[in-house]
Amino acid sequence: MKGLKDDGLDGTKSVKLRWDLVPMECLDDLVKVLTYGASHYKAESWKELENPEDRYFAALMRHLSASRQGELNDSESGLSHLSHAMCNLVFLLWFEKHKEHGQV
């Protein structure tokens, strides 16, 4: 007897999110950056920044540029530039989603 589960893993088209596809160690790095930020400022203070889209885009590009030039870790936090870049993308996405719903 073969069991059935509607989770899309058997090749069926499922609308359920595939969390098993996310590389969790990368999410760990995102959380490290968020934890670092919360300890230096305050938790979720990133939502209160003026002109956030431009400022987080600029920070994203600085981290990507540093990484591209061979600098693996941010000198202030000691964390990966790509982790910081991922965090800035998450912030930009959050503002985009909340702007769509009139929440920003």
C-alpha positions as CSV (number, residue, x, y, z in Angstrom):
1,M,0.0,0.0,0.0
2,K,1.4,3.4,-1.0
3,G,0.5,6.4,1.2
4,L,-0.7,9.7,-0.2
5,K,0.2,13.2,0.9
6,D,-0.6,16.3,-1.1
7,D,2.7,18.1,-0.6
8,G,4.0,18.3,-4.2
9,L,7.0,16.0,-3.5
10,D,5.5,13.2,-5.7
11,G,5.5,15.3,-8.8
12,T,1.9,16.6,-8.4
13,K,1.2,20.2,-8.7
14,S,0.8,21.4,-5.2
15,V,0.2,25.0,-3.9
16,K,1.9,24.3,-0.7
17,L,5.2,26.1,-0.1
18,R,8.3,23.9,-0.4
19,W,10.2,24.9,2.7
20,D,12.4,21.8,2.2
21,L,14.0,23.7,-0.8
22,V,15.4,26.5,1.4
23,P,19.1,26.2,2.4
24,M,18.6,26.7,6.2
25,E,22.2,27.6,6.8
26,C,21.7,30.7,4.7
27,L,18.6,31.7,6.8
28,D,20.8,31.2,9.9
29,D,23.2,33.8,8.4
30,L,20.3,36.2,7.8
31,V,19.2,35.8,11.4
32,K,22.8,36.5,12.6
33,V,22.7,39.9,10.8
34,L,19.3,40.7,12.2
35,T,20.5,39.7,15.7
36,Y,23.6,41.9,15.3
37,G,21.5,44.8,14.2
38,A,19.0,44.3,17.1
39,S,21.9,44.3,19.6
40,H,23.5,47.5,18.2
41,Y,20.2,49.5,17.7
42,K,17.0,48.0,18.8
43,A,14.8,45.1,17.4
44,E,13.0,46.1,14.3
45,S,14.4,49.7,14.3
46,W,15.1,49.1,10.6
47,K,11.4,49.8,9.9
48,E,11.7,53.3,11.3
49,L,14.4,54.6,8.9
50,E,13.7,57.6,6.8
51,N,13.8,57.0,3.0
52,P,14.4,53.3,3.6
53,E,14.2,52.1,0.0
54,D,17.1,54.3,-1.1
55,R,19.2,53.7,2.0
56,Y,18.8,49.9,2.0
57,F,19.4,49.8,-1.7
58,A,22.7,51.7,-1.2
59,A,23.7,49.4,1.7
60,L,22.8,46.4,-0.4
61,M,25.1,47.6,-3.2
62,R,28.0,48.4,-0.8
63,H,27.9,44.9,0.6
64,L,27.6,43.3,-2.9
65,S,30.5,45.5,-4.1
66,A,32.7,44.6,-1.2
67,S,32.0,40.9,-1.7
68,R,32.6,41.1,-5.4
69,Q,36.0,42.7,-4.7
70,G,37.0,39.8,-2.5
71,E,36.2,41.1,1.0
72,L,34.3,38.2,2.6
73,N,33.2,39.7,5.9
74,D,32.0,43.1,7.0
75,S,34.7,44.8,9.1
76,E,32.1,46.1,11.7
77,S,30.1,43.0,12.3
78,G,32.5,40.3,11.2
79,L,29.6,38.7,9.3
80,S,29.4,37.9,5.6
81,H,28.8,40.8,3.2
82,L,26.4,38.5,1.3
83,S,24.5,37.9,4.5
84,H,24.2,41.6,5.0
85,A,23.1,42.0,1.4
86,M,20.5,39.3,1.9
87,C,19.2,41.2,4.9
88,N,19.0,44.4,2.9
89,L,17.0,42.6,0.2
90,V,14.6,41.3,2.9
91,F,14.1,44.8,4.2
92,L,13.5,46.1,0.6
93,L,11.0,43.3,0.0
94,W,9.2,44.0,3.3
95,F,8.8,47.7,2.4
96,E,7.5,46.7,-1.0
97,K,4.9,44.3,0.4
98,H,3.8,46.8,3.1
99,K,3.6,49.7,0.7
100,E,1.3,47.6,-1.6
101,H,-1.1,47.2,1.4
102,G,-0.8,50.9,2.5
103,Q,1.0,49.9,5.7
104,V,4.0,52.1,5.2
